[in-house]
Amino acid sequence: MRITAQLIESGSGGHIWAEQYDRELTDIFAVQDEITARVAAAIQPKLWAAEDARGRRRSADDLDAWDLVARAMSHQWKLTPVDSETAVGILRQAVQRYPDYAPAHNLLAFILGLAASVGWAPPGRDDKLIAELAARAVELDPDDTWAHEALGQLAVSRRQTDEAIRHYRAALDLNPNLASAQASLGWTLIFGGRSGEALACFERARALRTSPRDPWTAFDLGGIAAVHYFAARYPEAIKWARQAAQVRSGLLTGQRFLCASLAQMGQIEEAKAAMRTLLQLQPNITVRWVQTLPYAPGLLAHHLDGLRKAGLPD
C-alpha cells in the first residue's frame, strides 16, 4: 500500500510539505496509527516555518495572538541565546495584548525556564514570573500540555523531582506523542538519581521526533550521553555527546558531557580543547554555575569531577 500525505497552504495552494509511505497492509489500524504519528511529527517544523513566513508578510500591529506565538516559536526553534531573547520579547508583547490567551503564557514560561536551565539566563532570575505565567496558563486551559511542561520545568529548578514528574506525566496523558515531555521526563529522572529509567524516555522521544530537521533532538542525545556518563560508560557517553553537540551546538548539555567524559577517559588534551569550546559558547560557566544544576548530590559531584579535570574554572 502506498500513502501520500501533503500539507498545502489553503490561501495560495502552495505545497509546504509532502511525504510518501509504502507499507504492507497487514494491520490497517496499526499502519494508520504509525503514519498518523509520523505525519504529526514530520510537519511540525514545516508548519511553524510556514506560519512565521505568513506572519512576516503582515505589519506588527496586525498580528493576532496566534501570529505572535508562531513568530516566537520560529525563533525559539533555532535554539540560540539571541533567538531565545527575541522569542521572549515577542511573547511578552503577546501576553500583554492578549491576557486570556493560554498558549502565549505557557510558551513564555517554558522558554524562560529553558533559558535558565541551559545557561542562556541566570538561574532563578525568572522563577516568580514563570510560576505566575504557568499557573495562569493552567487556569485558562487545564488541558494545555505546554503549561504542564512549564510547571514541570519550574519544579525541576526547585529540586522538586516528584512534582516535576507528575506534571510531565500529566502532559503525556494529554498527548502521548509529545516528544518534548518524554525528554523532559527523562532529564527529571536523571536529576533525581534514576538514570536507569531515563534511557527509555529518551528512546521514546527520539522515536517520536521523526523529522530530521527537529533541533530538539539534541536534548534526547544529550540525555542519552548523561545516562551513559553516570553509569561510567564513558566511550558511549562521548559518542552521544558528540552527536548532541553536532545537532545543536547552542544547547550546551552535550558539550558539557563531552568535556567530562573525555576527562574521565584520561584524554585530557581533548577534554581541555572541548572545554575551550564550551567556554566560548558559555563564558559564564564555572563550578559555581554547575552547582546550580538540579542533580542529586552524588551525580553532581561526579559531573563536577569530570568537568574540573577538563579545566572548568572555579
Residue, then its C-alpha position, 0 to 999 in steps of 0.5 A: m500500500r502506498i500513502t501520500a500525505q501533503l500539507i498545502e497552504s489553503g490561501s495560495g495552494g502552495h505545497i509546504w510539505a509532502e511525504q510518501y509511505d509504502r507499507e504492507l497492509t497487514d494491520i490497517f489500524a496499526v499502519q494508520d496509527e504509525i503514519t498518523a504519528r509520523v505525519a504529526a511529527a514530520i510537519q511540525p517544523k514545516l508548519w511553524a516555518a510556514e506560519d512565521a513566513r505568513g506572519r512576516r508578510r503582515s505589519a506588527d500591529d496586525l498580528d493576532a495572538w496566534d501570529l505572535v506565538a508562531r513568530a516566537m516559536s520560529h525563533q525559539w526553534k533555532l535554539t540560540p541565546v539571541d533567538s531565545e531573547t527575541a522569542v521572549g520579547i515577542l511573547r511578552q508583547a503577546v501576553q500583554r495584548y492578549p491576557d486570556y490567551a493560554p498558549a502565549h503564557n505557557l510558551l513564555a514560561f517554558i522558554l524562560g525556564l529553558a533559558a535558565s536551565v541551559g545557561w542562556a539566563p541566570p538561574g532563578r532570575d525568572d522563577k516568580l514570573i514563570a510560576e505566575l505565567a504557568a499557573r495562569a496558563v493552567e487556569l485558562d486551559p487545564d488541558d494545555t500540555w505546554a503549561h504542564e511542561a512549564l510547571g514541570q520545568l519550574a519544579v525541576s529548578r526547585r529540586q522538586t523531582d516528584e512534582a516535576i514528574r507528575h506534571y510531565r506525566a500529566a502532559l503525556d496523558l494529554n498527548p502521548n506523542l509529545a516528544s518534548a515531555q518524554a525528554s523532559l521526563g527523562w532529564t527529571l529522572i536523571f536529576g533525581g538519581r534514576s538514570g536507569e529509567a531515563l534511557a527509555c524516555f529518551e528512546r521514546a522521544r527520539a522515536l517520536r521526533t521523526s523529522p530530521r530537521d527537529p533541533w530538539t533532538a539534541f536534548d534526547l542525545g544529550g540525555i542519552a550521553a548523561v545516562h551513559y556518563f553516570a553509569a561510567r560508560y564513558p566511550e558511549a557517553i562521548k559518542w552521544a555527546r558528540q552527536a548532541a553537540q553536532v545537532r545543536s551546538g547552542l544547547l550546551t548539555g552535550q558539550r558539557f558531557l563531552c568535556a567530562s567524559l573525555a576527562q574521565m577517559g584520561q584524554i585530557e588534551e581533548a577534554k581541555a580543547a572541548m572545554r575551550t569550546l564550551l567556554q566560548l559558547q558559555p563564558n559564564i560557566t564555572v563550578r559555581w554555575v554547575q552547582t546550580l544544576p538540579y542533580a542529586p548530590g552524588l551525580l553532581a559531584h561526579h559531573l563536577d569531577g569530570l568537568r574540573k579535570a577538563g579545566l572548568p574554572d572555579 
